[in-house]
Amino acid sequence: MKALKALSDETRLRILNLLFERECCVCEVMQALNISQTRASRNLNLLYDAGFLHLRKEGLWSLYSIDEAGMPGYFVNLLEAIKKSIAGNIIMAQDRERLLKAERVGPCCVRKMQK
């Protein structure tokens, strides 16, 4: 099942952790998790394709959020279980702290961050 496979990766769980907090663009995920643009985009895309995320375009940004309205009921149960399992996880807490400082800096951020 595509949904369970999407949830089987630590990076994707860390991304969901961020999206439980707020809507994010790729560059914010990159900053919060300290990962490359390619890795952030690939994992966001896998979560989107599995049906967990909503994608909205705003100017230059592709903004991702958890698609509670569009997902089946059992997806909501899966996400609730994930929320419970990551509560108190130190890595997840550090990711959320870095998200507070992350900025939407546009398409040029990818080139600047990879140097």
C-alpha positions as CSV (number, residue, x, y, z in Angstrom):
1,M,0.0,0.0,0.0
2,K,1.3,3.4,-1.1
3,A,0.3,5.1,2.2
4,L,2.1,2.8,4.5
5,K,5.2,2.8,2.3
6,A,5.2,6.6,2.5
7,L,5.1,6.4,6.3
8,S,8.0,3.9,6.5
9,D,10.8,6.5,6.1
10,E,12.2,8.7,8.9
11,T,12.6,11.7,6.7
12,R,9.0,11.6,5.7
13,L,7.9,11.3,9.3
14,R,10.1,14.3,10.2
15,I,8.4,16.2,7.3
16,L,5.0,15.3,8.7
17,N,6.1,16.5,12.1
18,L,6.8,20.0,10.5
19,L,3.5,20.0,8.7
20,F,1.6,19.2,11.9
21,E,2.9,22.7,12.9
22,R,2.1,24.6,9.7
23,E,2.1,24.8,6.0
24,C,5.7,24.7,4.5
25,C,7.5,25.3,1.3
26,V,10.4,23.1,0.1
27,C,13.0,25.6,1.3
28,E,11.5,25.7,4.8
29,V,11.7,21.9,5.0
30,M,15.3,22.0,3.7
31,Q,16.3,24.4,6.5
32,A,14.4,22.7,9.3
33,L,15.7,19.2,8.5
34,N,19.1,20.3,7.1
35,I,18.6,18.3,3.9
36,S,19.1,19.0,0.2
37,Q,16.4,20.4,-2.1
38,T,16.3,17.2,-4.0
39,R,15.7,15.1,-0.9
40,A,13.0,17.5,0.5
41,S,11.2,17.6,-2.8
42,R,11.3,13.9,-3.4
43,N,9.9,13.1,0.0
44,L,7.2,15.8,-0.1
45,N,6.2,14.4,-3.5
46,L,6.0,10.8,-2.1
47,L,3.7,12.0,0.7
48,Y,1.6,14.0,-1.7
49,D,1.3,11.1,-4.1
50,A,0.3,8.8,-1.2
51,G,-2.6,11.2,-0.5
52,F,-1.4,12.8,2.8
53,L,-0.7,16.3,1.5
54,H,-2.4,19.2,-0.1
55,L,-0.3,21.4,-2.5
56,R,-1.1,25.0,-3.1
57,K,0.8,27.4,-5.3
58,E,1.4,31.0,-4.1
59,G,3.6,33.0,-6.4
60,L,7.0,31.3,-6.6
61,W,6.2,28.9,-3.8
62,S,4.7,25.4,-3.7
63,L,3.2,25.2,-0.3
64,Y,2.4,21.8,1.3
65,S,0.0,21.1,4.2
66,I,-1.7,18.0,5.6
67,D,-4.8,17.3,3.5
68,E,-7.2,16.5,6.3
69,A,-10.3,17.3,4.2
70,G,-9.2,15.2,1.2
71,M,-7.8,12.1,2.8
72,P,-9.7,8.9,3.8
73,G,-10.7,8.5,7.5
74,Y,-8.1,5.9,8.2
75,F,-5.3,8.2,7.0
76,V,-6.4,10.6,9.8
77,N,-6.1,7.7,12.3
78,L,-2.6,6.9,10.9
79,L,-1.5,10.5,11.3
80,E,-2.9,10.7,14.9
81,A,-0.9,7.6,15.7
82,I,2.2,9.2,14.3
83,K,1.6,12.4,16.3
84,K,1.4,10.3,19.5
85,S,4.5,8.3,18.6
86,I,6.7,11.3,18.0
87,A,5.5,13.3,21.0
88,G,8.6,13.8,23.2
89,N,11.0,12.7,20.5
90,I,14.1,15.0,20.8
91,I,14.9,15.0,17.0
92,M,11.4,16.0,16.1
93,A,11.4,18.8,18.8
94,Q,14.7,20.1,17.3
95,D,13.2,20.1,13.8
96,R,10.2,22.1,15.0
97,E,12.6,24.6,16.7
98,R,14.6,25.0,13.4
99,L,11.3,25.5,11.6
100,L,10.6,28.6,13.7
101,K,13.7,30.2,12.2
102,A,13.2,28.9,8.6
103,E,12.4,31.5,5.9
104,R,10.7,31.4,2.5
105,V,13.5,32.8,0.4
106,G,12.4,31.8,-3.1
107,P,13.9,29.7,-5.8
108,C,17.4,31.1,-5.4
109,C,17.5,29.7,-1.9
110,V,18.2,26.3,-3.3
111,R,21.5,27.4,-5.0
112,K,22.6,29.4,-2.0
113,M,21.9,26.7,0.5
114,Q,23.8,24.0,-1.4
115,K,27.0,26.0,-1.5
